[in-house]
Amino acid sequence: MTSALDGVKVLDLSRVFSGPWAAQMLADFGADVIKVERPGRGDDVRHQGYPLPGRDGAPSPQTSSFVAMNRGKKSLTIDISRPEGQALVRRLARQADIVIENFKAGDLRRYGLDYAALAALNPRLVYCSITGFGQSGPYSHLPGYDPIFQSMSGLMSVTGVPDGEPGAGPVKAGYSVSDLTAGFYAVCAILAALRHRDQVSGAGQHIDLALLDAQIAALSHIGMNYLASGQLPARMGSASQITAPFRAFECRDGHLMVAVGNDSQFRAFCEVIGLPELGRDARFDTNPKRAAAQPELSRLIEPALRARGVQDWNQALAAANVPCGPIYTMDQVFEDPQVRHRGVLGSVEHPRLGAVPVIRNPIHFSGTPITGGLPPPLLGEHTAEILRAELGMSNDEIARLQAEGIV
């Protein structure tokens, strides 16, 4: 059975999270992705996270962070700082549909690997540049990592414990949300540019994507609330500013997230927790009233919820169609029957490492299903294979390049 992106060739020059995340999604959709890495060390993310065990149980060279971002790819080592390495990348770019890079703005120009240079060789090339601040503007030359864009986008100003409470202050999200958000936008942009090339213009184009821009765009609903009202949004912990009860509550043996979204759900919630009179109380009979009276509403609800366990409440509320869910730790996530049924956790077989666990792409296509694909590659695992198959190089030529440290 064919995949959605069969025949599409991707040259992944990116490192760490945002670019590799985008390239991995394209690989999931069936694209042929070649990951270009530094000889000897590879992508920095190879040295982050926890080592996966090999067939013998001993730690392998593969780390959890690398595996999370790089399944489905082939690894080719090239030293792009050397002219002969740059020439190899240019030859590969002639055959590629897509190039993804996340170097600082302008960095690849000094190697002759920027969009203008590669598009001159391959006018059909879709070239996606992911940077912290974009290709233009007063900050375009600055480096940056995910927390910088969580902070500058306003995300951290609305994340954390409310002012005046113990532990108050801005908090970053528990994962690299800005990196991954940019990766999602990159995939959208790349697929749109591919369609335009194939259906309209016949030509590729350059995509300029900034992590800061992407994170601000992802906060549109919060930004629009401010633009409409002039009121700065406040940190609310796990609660919502516009509806209630919509937050985490302590139960006898853990925490439960309750997400009451309308008045009928609120009345059902009150019935289940044994406080039906709250559902009829004029102080709480609309969402705006409940949102404005959250401290008092929480004071009345909290003792009831502390009286029973998380799963008891979860089952009782779900039976009444009240949205809720337990706050899981990662071990509980992978044991949940719904998660197991959906096949979110899978594995791919590696010839040297055995079964490698992977968290699968969550998209289920009816006509072009996502298959297991290639396991995350070892550093340079496919170098000789790619140079032979894609560039027609001989074993002697490859051996010379390896001896000279170019590949």
C-alpha positions in Angstrom: 0.0 0.0 0.0 1.3 3.5 -0.9 2.0 6.3 1.6 0.8 9.8 1.3 4.3 11.2 0.4 5.7 8.3 -1.6 8.5 9.5 -3.8 9.1 12.7 -2.0 12.8 13.3 -1.0 13.7 15.3 2.0 17.2 16.5 2.9 17.2 17.2 6.7 20.0 19.5 7.6 18.4 20.4 11.0 19.4 19.6 14.5 17.9 19.1 18.0 14.1 19.5 18.0 12.1 21.8 15.7 13.5 20.7 12.3 14.0 17.0 13.1 10.4 16.9 14.4 9.1 18.3 11.1 11.2 15.9 9.1 10.1 13.0 11.2 6.5 13.7 10.4 7.2 13.8 6.7 9.0 10.5 7.1 5.9 9.1 8.9 3.8 10.2 5.8 6.1 8.2 3.6 8.8 10.6 2.4 12.4 9.4 2.0 14.3 11.5 4.6 18.1 11.7 4.6 19.4 13.2 7.9 22.8 15.0 7.4 24.9 14.9 10.6 28.4 15.9 11.7 30.9 13.0 11.4 31.9 11.7 14.8 29.4 13.5 17.0 26.2 13.9 15.0 23.1 15.8 16.1 23.5 17.3 19.6 20.2 15.5 20.5 22.1 12.2 20.3 23.7 13.2 23.6 20.5 14.2 25.4 18.1 12.0 27.3 18.6 8.4 28.4 20.4 5.6 26.5 18.2 2.8 25.2 19.3 -0.8 26.0 20.8 -2.8 23.1 20.2 -6.5 22.5 22.5 -7.5 25.3 20.9 -5.2 27.8 23.8 -2.8 27.9 23.3 0.9 27.1 23.3 1.6 23.3 24.4 4.7 21.5 20.7 5.6 20.9 19.2 8.1 23.4 15.6 8.7 24.2 15.6 12.3 22.9 17.1 11.3 19.6 14.7 8.4 19.1 11.7 10.8 19.8 12.7 13.0 16.9 14.3 10.8 14.3 12.4 7.6 13.4 12.0 6.8 9.7 15.2 8.6 8.6 18.5 7.5 7.1 21.7 9.0 8.7 24.4 10.4 6.4 27.5 12.0 7.9 29.0 15.0 6.1 31.3 17.7 7.3 29.6 20.8 5.7 32.4 23.1 6.8 34.7 21.5 4.1 34.3 22.3 0.4 34.0 18.7 -0.6 31.3 18.1 2.0 29.4 21.2 0.7 29.6 19.8 -2.8 28.1 16.5 -1.6 25.1 18.4 -0.1 24.6 20.4 -3.2 24.5 17.2 -5.3 21.9 15.7 -3.0 19.9 18.9 -3.1 19.7 18.7 -6.9 17.6 15.6 -6.4 15.6 16.7 -3.3 12.1 18.0 -3.1 12.5 19.5 0.4 15.4 20.9 2.5 14.8 21.6 6.2 17.4 23.6 8.2 17.4 25.3 11.5 20.8 27.1 11.6 20.9 30.7 12.7 19.8 33.1 10.0 22.5 33.4 7.3 24.8 30.6 8.7 24.4 28.3 5.7 25.2 31.1 3.3 28.9 30.9 4.2 28.8 27.3 3.1 27.0 27.9 -0.2 24.0 25.9 1.2 21.4 28.7 1.6 18.2 28.8 -0.3 19.5 31.1 -3.1 22.4 28.8 -3.8 20.5 25.5 -3.8 17.4 26.9 -5.7 19.8 27.9 -8.5 20.7 24.2 -8.8 17.1 23.0 -8.2 14.4 25.5 -8.9 11.7 23.0 -7.7 13.2 22.9 -4.2 11.0 23.7 -1.2 13.5 25.1 1.4 12.3 25.5 5.0 14.4 27.6 7.3 13.4 27.4 11.0 15.0 30.0 13.3 14.4 31.5 16.7 13.4 35.0 15.4 13.1 34.7 11.7 15.3 35.7 8.7 14.7 39.5 9.3 14.2 42.0 12.1 16.4 43.3 14.9 16.7 39.9 16.7 17.2 37.8 13.6 20.9 37.3 14.4 20.3 36.0 17.9 20.4 32.4 19.1 17.7 31.0 21.2 16.2 27.8 22.7 12.7 26.8 23.4 12.3 28.5 26.9 13.2 31.9 25.4 10.2 31.7 23.0 7.9 30.4 25.8 8.9 33.6 27.7 8.8 36.1 24.9 5.6 34.9 23.3 3.7 35.5 26.6 3.1 31.8 27.3 4.9 31.9 30.6 3.0 35.0 31.7 -0.2 32.9 31.6 1.3 29.6 32.9 1.8 28.9 36.6 0.3 29.7 40.0 -1.8 32.9 40.3 -0.2 35.9 41.9 -0.6 36.1 45.6 -0.6 32.3 46.2 2.2 30.1 47.4 4.6 29.3 44.5 3.3 32.1 42.3 5.3 33.2 39.3 5.8 32.4 35.6 6.4 28.7 34.7 7.5 27.2 31.5 5.6 24.3 30.0 6.8 20.8 30.9 8.0 20.1 27.4 9.6 21.9 24.4 6.3 23.3 23.2 7.7 26.2 21.1 10.1 23.8 19.3 7.3 21.3 18.5 4.8 24.0 17.6 7.2 25.4 15.0 7.7 21.9 13.7 4.0 21.5 13.2 3.8 24.8 11.3 6.8 23.8 9.2 5.0 20.6 8.0 1.9 22.6 7.1 4.0 25.2 5.2 6.0 22.5 3.4 3.0 20.6 2.3 1.3 23.8 1.1 4.4 24.8 -0.9 4.7 21.3 -2.4 1.1 21.5 -3.6 1.6 24.9 -5.1 4.7 23.7 -6.9 3.1 20.6 -8.3 -0.4 22.1 -9.1 0.3 25.7 -9.9 3.8 27.1 -10.4 6.2 24.3 -11.1 8.6 26.1 -8.8 9.7 25.7 -5.2 10.0 28.5 -2.7 11.6 29.5 0.6 9.8 29.2 3.9 10.9 31.5 6.7 9.5 30.3 10.0 10.4 31.7 13.4 9.8 30.0 16.7 8.7 33.2 18.3 6.1 33.9 15.6 4.8 30.3 15.8 4.4 30.4 19.5 2.6 33.8 19.4 0.3 32.4 16.7 -0.5 29.3 18.8 -1.6 31.6 21.6 -4.1 33.4 19.3 -7.1 32.9 21.6 -5.2 34.5 24.5 -3.9 37.3 22.4 -7.3 38.0 21.0 -8.8 38.1 24.5 -6.3 40.9 25.3 -6.9 42.7 22.0 -10.6 42.7 22.5 -10.7 43.6 26.2 -7.5 45.5 26.9 -7.1 43.3 30.0 -3.9 41.4 30.5 -4.6 37.7 31.1 -3.5 36.4 34.5 -1.9 33.1 35.5 -4.6 30.7 36.6 -2.8 27.5 37.5 -4.8 24.7 36.0 -8.0 26.8 35.9 -9.7 28.8 33.1 -10.5 32.4 33.0 -13.7 31.9 31.0 -15.4 28.9 32.5 -15.6 26.9 35.8 -15.1 24.4 37.3 -12.3 23.9 34.8 -9.2 22.9 36.8 -7.4 20.1 38.6 -8.9 19.0 41.9 -7.4 16.9 44.7 -9.0 13.6 45.4 -8.3 11.0 48.0 -5.5 9.3 46.1 -4.5 11.8 43.4 -5.7 14.6 41.2 -8.6 14.8 38.7 -9.0 17.3 35.9 -12.5 18.5 35.6 -13.6 20.5 32.5 -17.1 21.7 32.8 -17.9 23.6 29.6 -21.5 24.6 29.9 -24.4 25.0 32.3 -26.0 21.6 31.7 -22.7 19.9 32.4 -22.4 21.9 35.6 -25.8 20.8 36.8 -24.8 17.1 36.1 -21.5 17.6 37.9 -23.2 18.9 41.0 -25.6 16.0 41.0 -22.8 13.4 40.8 -20.7 15.0 43.6 -23.8 15.2 45.9 -24.3 18.9 45.8 -27.4 19.3 43.6 -28.2 22.6 45.2 -25.1 24.2 43.7 -26.5 23.5 40.2 -29.6 25.6 41.1 -27.7 28.3 42.9 -28.2 31.7 41.2 -24.6 32.6 42.0 -23.3 29.8 39.7 -26.0 29.3 37.1 -24.0 30.6 34.1 -20.4 30.3 32.9 -19.6 34.0 33.4 -20.9 33.9 36.9 -18.9 30.7 37.8 -15.8 32.1 36.2 -16.1 35.3 38.3 -16.8 33.3 41.5 -14.2 30.6 41.2 -12.7 31.0 44.7 -16.1 30.5 46.4 -17.2 27.8 44.0 -13.9 25.8 44.6 -14.3 26.2 48.3 -17.7 24.4 48.1 -16.6 21.7 45.7 -13.2 20.7 47.1 -14.3 18.8 50.2 -16.7 16.6 48.2 -14.0 15.7 45.7 -11.4 14.9 48.4 -13.8 12.2 49.8 -13.3 9.7 47.0 -10.6 8.4 44.8 -9.6 9.6 41.3 -11.0 6.5 39.4 -14.2 6.5 41.4 -14.9 10.1 40.4 -13.7 9.6 36.9 -16.1 6.8 36.3 -19.0 8.5 37.9 -18.6 11.8 36.1 -17.9 10.2 32.8 -21.1 8.2 33.2 -23.0 11.5 33.5 -21.2 12.9 30.4 -19.1 15.4 32.5 -15.7 15.9 30.8 -13.0 14.8 33.2 -9.8 12.8 33.3 -7.1 11.6 35.8 -3.8 13.4 35.9 -1.5 10.6 34.9 2.2 10.0 35.3 3.9 8.6 32.2 3.8 5.0 33.3 0.0 5.4 33.8 -0.3 7.0 30.3 1.0 3.9 28.6 -1.1 1.5 30.6 -4.4 3.3 29.9 -6.8 1.0 27.9 -7.7 3.8 25.5 -4.0 4.6 24.8 -3.2 0.9 24.3 -6.2 0.4 22.0 -5.1 3.3 19.8 -1.6 1.9 19.5 0.2 5.1 20.5 3.1 3.1 21.9 4.8 0.8 19.3 8.2 -0.5 18.4 10.4 -0.8 15.4 13.0 -3.5 14.8 16.7 -2.4 14.5 19.2 -5.0 13.1 21.7 -4.1 15.8 19.6 -2.9 18.7 16.6 -5.2 18.5 13.1 -3.8 19.2 13.3 0.0 19.7 10.2 1.5 21.5 8.7 4.5 19.7 5.7 6.8 20.3 3.8 6.6 17.0 2.4 9.3 14.9 -1.2 9.8 16.1 -2.8 10.3 12.7 -4.8 7.4 11.2 -5.3 7.7 7.5 -8.0 5.5 5.9 -6.2 5.2 2.5 -2.5 5.8 3.2 -1.8 4.4 6.7 1.3 5.2 8.5 3.5 2.1 8.9 6.4 1.4 11.3 9.0 2.6 8.8 12.7 2.7 9.5 14.0 2.7 13.1 15.9 5.8 14.3 19.3 5.5 12.7 22.7 5.0 14.2 25.1 7.8 13.4 26.2 7.5 9.8 24.5 4.2 9.5 23.5 4.8 5.9 26.4 6.9 4.6 27.9 4.4 2.2 24.4 3.3 1.0 23.3 6.8 0.2 26.5 7.9 -1.5 26.3 4.8 -3.7 22.6 4.9 -4.5 22.0 8.6 -4.7 25.3 9.9 -6.1 26.7 6.8 -7.8 30.0 6.9 -5.9 32.3 3.9 -5.8 33.5 2.1 -2.7 37.0 3.5 -3.2 35.6 7.1 -3.4 33.6 6.6 -0.2 36.6 5.1 1.6 38.7 8.1 0.7 36.0 10.5 2.0 35.8 8.5 5.2 39.6 8.4 5.6 39.7 12.2 5.2 36.9 12.8 7.7 34.6 14.4 5.1 31.9 11.8 5.7 
